[in-house]
Amino acid sequence: MADEFGARGGSLLTDLVLSAVGGRTSVDALAAGVDPREVWLALCEETDVPDDRRYGVGRLEPRRS
């Protein structure tokens, strides 16, 4: 969060409602048991983070399932 969003990361976790995780905030989705990766990708989608930055600092390719 800090690497991508800086100081506004905390407010995005608690304030931004994500339709991809059931219309919940990130904090609420995690508390409900939604996989953290799913929450992260929903947050990235909602905030238009480019695909090449969605997989973590220094990661070149998406994690394989």
C-alpha positions, 0 to 999 in steps of 0.5 A, spaced: 500 500 500 505 505 501 509 503 495 503 504 491 499 509 494 503 513 499 500 517 505 493 516 502 493 508 502 490 508 509 484 512 507 483 508 501 483 501 505 477 504 510 473 509 505 473 506 498 468 501 497 470 496 492 464 493 488 469 487 486 469 484 493 461 485 494 461 492 495 465 493 501 471 497 503 478 493 503 478 493 511 471 490 511 472 485 505 479 482 509 475 482 515 469 477 512 475 473 509 476 475 502 483 473 500 488 479 500 490 478 493 483 479 491 482 485 495 489 488 492 487 486 485 480 489 486 483 496 489 488 496 483 482 496 478 478 501 482 484 506 482 486 504 475 493 502 477 497 499 471 497 492 470 505 492 471 504 495 478 499 490 481 504 484 482 508 488 488 515 491 488 520 488 484 515 483 481 516 482 473 510 477 472 503 475 476 504 470 481 501 463 478 496 460 482 
